[in-house]
Amino acid sequence: MKLRDGLTEERQENGRIALVRSGVTVLDAPDHPLVEDLMNGWMTEAWIDRLAESADNPPVVYFLCETLFSRGLLQVQCRAGGRALFSLQPAPPWQAWKEPLPESFPGFSPSACLRRSGDALLLEMPLSRKKCLIHDERCMIWLMEMIREGSSPPSEDTARMAFYRALQLMNALEEVKTDSPIWEFHDLLFFHASSIGFHDDRIGATWRLRKKLPPAPLFKPCRGRELPLPKPDEHFKELLDTPLAEVLAGRRSGRIPGRRPISLEELSALLYATARCQDILDDASRPCQGSRRPSPSGGALHSLEIYPLIHQCIGLGTGAWRYDPETHGLESIPVDGKLLNVYLNSNPHDQIHGAGLPNVRLVITSRFLRNSWKYEKIAYRLILQDLGCLYQTLSLTAAALGLASCILGVVDSKRLGKVMNLESLVEPVIGEMTLSSQPG
């Protein structure tokens, strides 16, 4: 065993050692040779016994060892034939390896996730705090045999038994169920990784890319022709002053467009009231700029971009635009005209009786680096929360303005990215809603 990866030691003026992980002191320990040895390399149980025997106060060695186990600060590695088979962290107490194993094992969990980590494979299990790093291909063979045939390994095969014990300790072995699980694999893994309590990885505002990449700019640079938008006039201001309770009570998803198209002034009033930049936040406490806008955003980062795709709009021709929250204007987006026309003439509400083509489709993307530069594990989670807030803000404002809006549950992100020439992992399409005039 040894101290877990990511732990550092800081010597204190009082002669003690602080073990630090993710910038937080996780243990204030005595300056003991055991801590130094566990920091620098692997130690067996026999080595620790010898260290205790040579120490002035042997119980201190075992007490410190148990403290490190209980705090989840150790990792353990199993070796066979001089080669590392696997590592497990955080390490379970030594007693866990000595408990008798069942005569037969249940199946390998369908929720387990295997991915590359450096020159090894990392095996993770949603809702388990333990992770197994696989170093040797023998473990992969044992896994495949378990999946294909089930397994009752011979007790004399101690290496294989140790690997199965590791799988059991990380809850990766379970009875095979015939009924479908409530949670799909990707939902469960996302919930696990982006929640506190199921793991002890770094999470939250760690500024993980601060020393690797510059932050994404607060506003996406404009490269196309810009069309300034008018601010809401008195008529629209009066509509936007409608009491919130009345707007909430009257909001409905509208999929049937009115006889007349939406107007540029209505679209402008909607975007002004929901997405414009109200204030730039740029002070010494912020490693990157933020902003205040009508719709909230985690960390005031506002990674979301709104692209109005115009099918019919009084005062604005068919085409693709990006809303510029800094200037309250529209930037013309170069697109493949044929691809855009095909998309605009496909009706997302064709299963609704009487639903025609929407006047405008508001496509929402995220400049992902805005969030991933600051947040670890929860970047996408926060982006989706931002999207929900923006959806609500747009829907309520549309209701106040007398417009029909509808959020789309399924978005053709790949197709839209191709239509608008967006890189899917740089600025993915994450949402879309339709907008039209009200019927009647």
Secondary structure as the mmCIF struct_conf table of DSSP 4:
data_model
#
loop_
_struct_conf.conf_type_id
_struct_conf.id
_struct_conf.beg_label_comp_id
_struct_conf.beg_label_asym_id
_struct_conf.beg_label_seq_id
_struct_conf.end_label_comp_id
_struct_conf.end_label_asym_id
_struct_conf.end_label_seq_id
STRN STRN1 LYS A 2 LEU A 3
HELX_LH_PP_P HELX_LH_PP_P1 ARG A 4 ARG A 4
TURN_TY1_P TURN_TY1_P1 ASP A 5 GLY A 6
STRN STRN2 LEU A 7 ARG A 11
TURN_TY1_P TURN_TY1_P2 GLU A 13 ASN A 14
BEND BEND1 GLY A 15 GLY A 15
STRN STRN3 ARG A 16 ARG A 21
TURN_TY1_P TURN_TY1_P3 SER A 22 GLY A 23
STRN STRN4 VAL A 24 PRO A 30
HELX_RH_AL_P HELX_RH_AL_P1 PRO A 33 ASN A 40
BEND BEND2 GLY A 41 GLY A 41
HELX_RH_AL_P HELX_RH_AL_P2 GLU A 45 SER A 54
BEND BEND3 ALA A 55 ASN A 57
HELX_RH_AL_P HELX_RH_AL_P3 PRO A 58 SER A 70
TURN_TY1_P TURN_TY1_P4 ARG A 71 GLY A 72
STRN STRN5 LEU A 74 ALA A 80
TURN_TY1_P TURN_TY1_P5 GLY A 81 GLY A 82
STRN STRN6 ARG A 83 GLN A 89
BEND BEND4 PRO A 90 PRO A 90
HELX_LH_PP_P HELX_LH_PP_P2 ALA A 91 PRO A 93
HELX_RH_AL_P HELX_RH_AL_P4 TRP A 94 LYS A 98
BEND BEND5 GLU A 99 GLU A 99
HELX_LH_PP_P HELX_LH_PP_P3 PRO A 100 PRO A 102
BEND BEND6 GLU A 103 SER A 104
STRN STRN7 GLY A 107 PHE A 108
HELX_LH_PP_P HELX_LH_PP_P4 SER A 109 SER A 109
TURN_TY1_P TURN_TY1_P6 PRO A 110 SER A 111
STRN STRN8 CYS A 113 SER A 117
TURN_TY1_P TURN_TY1_P7 GLY A 118 ASP A 119
STRN STRN9 ALA A 120 GLU A 124
TURN_TY1_P TURN_TY1_P8 PRO A 126 LEU A 127
BEND BEND7 ARG A 129 ARG A 129
STRN STRN10 LYS A 131 ILE A 134
BEND BEND8 ASP A 136 ASP A 136
HELX_RH_AL_P HELX_RH_AL_P5 GLU A 137 GLU A 149
TURN_TY1_P TURN_TY1_P9 SER A 155 GLU A 156
HELX_RH_AL_P HELX_RH_AL_P6 THR A 158 LEU A 169
TURN_TY1_P TURN_TY1_P10 MET A 170 ASN A 171
STRN STRN11 LEU A 173 GLU A 174
BEND BEND9 THR A 178 ASP A 179
HELX_LH_PP_P HELX_LH_PP_P5 SER A 180 PRO A 181
BEND BEND10 ILE A 182 TRP A 183
HELX_RH_AL_P HELX_RH_AL_P7 PHE A 185 ALA A 193
TURN_TY1_P TURN_TY1_P11 SER A 194 SER A 194
BEND BEND11 SER A 195 PHE A 198
BEND BEND12 ASP A 201 ASP A 201
STRN STRN12 GLY A 204 ALA A 205
TURN_TY1_P TURN_TY1_P12 ARG A 208 LYS A 212
BEND BEND13 LEU A 213 LEU A 213
HELX_LH_PP_P HELX_LH_PP_P6 PRO A 214 PRO A 217
BEND BEND14 LEU A 218 PHE A 219
HELX_LH_PP_P HELX_LH_PP_P7 LYS A 220 CYS A 222
BEND BEND15 GLY A 224 GLY A 224
STRN STRN13 GLU A 226 PRO A 228
HELX_LH_PP_P HELX_LH_PP_P8 PRO A 230 PRO A 232
HELX_RH_AL_P HELX_RH_AL_P8 GLU A 234 LEU A 240
TURN_TY1_P TURN_TY1_P13 ASP A 241 ASP A 241
BEND BEND16 THR A 242 THR A 242
HELX_RH_AL_P HELX_RH_AL_P9 LEU A 244 GLY A 250
STRN STRN14 SER A 253 SER A 253
BEND BEND17 ILE A 256 ILE A 256
BEND BEND18 ARG A 259 ARG A 260
HELX_LH_PP_P HELX_LH_PP_P9 PRO A 261 PRO A 261
STRN STRN15 ILE A 262 SER A 263
HELX_RH_AL_P HELX_RH_AL_P10 LEU A 264 ALA A 275
STRN STRN16 ASP A 279 LEU A 281
TURN_TY1_P TURN_TY1_P14 ALA A 284 SER A 285
BEND BEND19 PRO A 287 CYS A 288
STRN STRN17 GLY A 290 ARG A 292
BEND BEND20 PRO A 294 SER A 295
HELX_RH_3T_P HELX_RH_3T_P1 GLY A 298 ALA A 300
STRN STRN18 LEU A 304 ILE A 310
BEND BEND21 HIS A 311 GLN A 312
STRN STRN19 CYS A 313 ILE A 314
TURN_TY1_P TURN_TY1_P15 GLY A 315 GLY A 315
STRN STRN20 LEU A 316 LEU A 316
BEND BEND22 THR A 318 THR A 318
STRN STRN21 GLY A 319 ASP A 324
TURN_TY1_P TURN_TY1_P16 PRO A 325 HIS A 328
STRN STRN22 GLY A 329 SER A 332
HELX_RH_AL_P HELX_RH_AL_P11 GLY A 337 LEU A 344
TURN_TY1_P TURN_TY1_P17 ASN A 345 ASN A 345
BEND BEND23 SER A 346 SER A 346
TURN_TY1_P TURN_TY1_P18 PRO A 348 GLN A 351
BEND BEND24 ILE A 352 ILE A 352
TURN_TY1_P TURN_TY1_P19 HIS A 353 GLY A 354
BEND BEND25 ASN A 359 ASN A 359
STRN STRN23 VAL A 360 SER A 366
TURN_TY1_P TURN_TY1_P20 PHE A 368 PHE A 368
HELX_RH_AL_P HELX_RH_AL_P12 LEU A 369 SER A 372
TURN_TY1_P TURN_TY1_P21 TRP A 373 LYS A 374
STRN STRN24 TYR A 375 GLU A 376
BEND BEND26 LYS A 377 LYS A 377
HELX_RH_AL_P HELX_RH_AL_P13 ALA A 379 ALA A 400
TURN_TY1_P TURN_TY1_P22 LEU A 401 GLY A 402
STRN STRN25 LEU A 403 ILE A 407
BEND BEND27 GLY A 409 VAL A 410
HELX_RH_AL_P HELX_RH_AL_P14 SER A 413 VAL A 419
TURN_TY1_P TURN_TY1_P23 MET A 420 ASN A 421
TURN_TY1_P TURN_TY1_P24 SER A 424 VAL A 426
BEND BEND28 GLU A 427 GLU A 427
STRN STRN26 VAL A 429 SER A 437
HELX_LH_PP_P HELX_LH_PP_P10 GLN A 438 PRO A 439
#
